[in-house]
Amino acid sequence: MPYAHAPITEALIDIQATGIECSLEELRSFADLGANTTEVREIRWNQFVIRPGQPAPVHQTNEVAGFQFWGPDRRWVWQARSNGFTFSHLTPYNNWRALASEARFIWTKFRSQTGAIPSRMAVRYINRFDLPITGDFADYFLTVPRIPPKLDTGLAGYLMQLVLPQRDLEAVAVITQTPMAPPRPDFASVILDIDLYRDKNVPQDEGKLWDLFEEFRNRKNFLFEESISNKAREVIR
């Protein structure tokens, strides 16, 4: 359901791909694929090699793998990489139609110019809940850490991750929940990160690929609603 105060801080569509045949200069030139790109940043991959008997990494590479392209109001950013494409919409989030439409428009051009072959697809939504300190996390989330009473000296932090196969979609959902610094002392902030991906039998036909993204979006909504309580819904309505 739509929420007046949706907690989404970032929503993204990611397509990893093989067969990309272009230079870094060509990847950088893809800034023109997005409307009104105002900033270009390098994406670098750091790789370390650790050898037996060595106390520290003995080799490091810091290679440019692609570029980030930022929109004028910093509400969207997309990536052209040597291994794929990502389109992100940042806060304030608009809606899925806007996200999917813009992502598909740029991806179609990117694919036609690079020969990209989709090998992994994902939809990811990062939600931030700012909650008044009037109870515990179990009042807002249906899955929370359970601490035995004799060990409970107060919860200073936690990182919880659920990896849930979605067999009907040939996909996997990764739900991550963790606290973060609140906006003010009388609040507690929690990240609810839902990442749904498929890395086998990824559709190569454009129509089927984006039809499946629609199914991913619907499943993401289901996972979100089944993760929160009515009290959490009241916060974001």
Secondary structure, DSSP 8 states (H G I E B T S, - for coil): ---TT--EEEEEEEEEEE-----HHHHHHGGGGSTT--EEEEEEEEEEE--TT-SS--EEEEEEEEEEEE-TTSSEEEEEETTEEEEEEESS---HHHHHHHHHHHHHHHHHHH--EEEEEEEEEEEEEEEESSS-GGGTBSS-----GGG-S------EEEEEEEGGGTEEEEEEEEEE--SSTTEEEEEEEEEEEE-SS---SHHHHHHHHHHHHHHHHHHHHTTB-HHHHHHH-
